Amino acid sequence: MATVREQEAFLRAFHAAHPAVTVRAMAHGRADDGRSSYEIFRDRVAACERVLDLGCGDGMLLELLAEQGRPADGALAGVDLSAEELALARCRPGVGRADLRAGRAQQLPFEDGRFDGCVSHMALMLMGDAERVAAEVARVLAPGGTLAVALGGGAAGDEAYAAFLRVARPLFVAAPADQRIPSLGDRRLRSREGFDAVFGPAGFGPARWETVRIDLTGPLERVWATVGGFYDLGPLDPAVTAELRARFEREAAALARPDGRIPCAMRVHIATAVRSDALGGAYRHGGEE
Ligand SMILES: C[S@@+](CC[C@H](N)C(=O)[O-])C[C@H]1O[C@@H](n2cnc3c(N)ncnc32)[C@H](O)[C@@H]1O
């Protein structure tokens, strides 16, 4: 079992080599109502004046939040492990006024009660020491503040995403130890019960839990950008990755629609919880590990 430090070292190195990987994988995806998963989260905290993006990556969601027109400098903030992702975020329109920090969600560099909204798109499920993350989010949110989190829910339907997993899993399992990624994050955060078990004691009410289908159908190249963003590909021997891609492309070609586009969809769980008036027993202010 990897330590949290080993997990974070892997994530830093991966995102240094592949900044903006999540945006390339997901930003073109659309839910049934036509919104991207990022737009769904923008709308979840539309009424919040001061919003933190936890694991903000290259700032895609912060840019959408900036377009909503929060007047004050520092009304938006982002934190991420990766300096390379944050450098991209700083270049986005509107995000220059945000308070961007390199740091860990387990030890947030923000004062108590500073935010009334916190979003985290495809990042919380990667974070180790989940209780400490929950306590820190509770600390920086004001009572009544909203937490909205997107968590990966795997393939939706038997399309290209599922085909990729069928082809890739045996190769990931067969890879030598030095080409495998550490286990990342806390599996409890992938279910409503587990989420409540972690966030309830920190001072959050029960989560509202929804699952949306994000359609990522597109030309083969774009579908590869989605599935090829898997962390597991990072340390793989390039020859194995090339073989995986060739096998995947054969499977994907068999799924192609008459217009040549490849059907591809994933599920995203959306957990929304409200910070209650009282902080839970897990509350600790900026403690060291
Ligand atoms: C899959 S990416 C998602 C990025 C962005 N939210 C998006 O959806 O485009 C996960 C991000 O979470 C960050 N991250 C993971 N663990 C973290 C932690 N403990 N503290 C801060 N950032 C973290 C990674 O560096 C990475 O940028």
The ligand as a Gaussian input file, in Angstrom:
#p B3LYP/6-31G(d) Opt

LIG

0 1
 C       -7.677000      14.529000     -12.489000
 S       -6.947000      16.066000     -12.153000
 C       -8.341000      17.179000     -12.220000
 C       -7.939000      18.622000     -12.419000
 C       -9.097000      19.600000     -12.552000
 N       -9.925000      19.634000     -11.355000
 C       -9.934000      19.253000     -13.756000
 O      -10.942000      18.567000     -13.595000
 O       -9.556000      19.643000     -14.872000
 C       -6.655000      15.981000     -10.412000
 C       -5.935000      17.176000      -9.850000
 O       -5.954000      17.075000      -8.436000
 C       -4.685000      17.473000      -7.943000
 N       -4.507000      16.845000      -6.629000
 C       -4.510000      15.530000      -6.339000
 N       -4.330000      15.336000      -5.020000
 C       -4.231000      16.562000      -4.453000
 C       -4.040000      17.023000      -3.114000
 N       -3.923000      16.183000      -2.101000
 N       -3.999000      18.349000      -2.894000
 C       -4.119000      19.237000      -3.929000
 N       -4.285000      18.853000      -5.220000
 C       -4.359000      17.539000      -5.477000
 C       -3.712000      16.969000      -9.002000
 O       -2.464000      17.624000      -8.927000
 C       -4.482000      17.249000     -10.282000
 O       -4.216000      18.521000     -10.819000

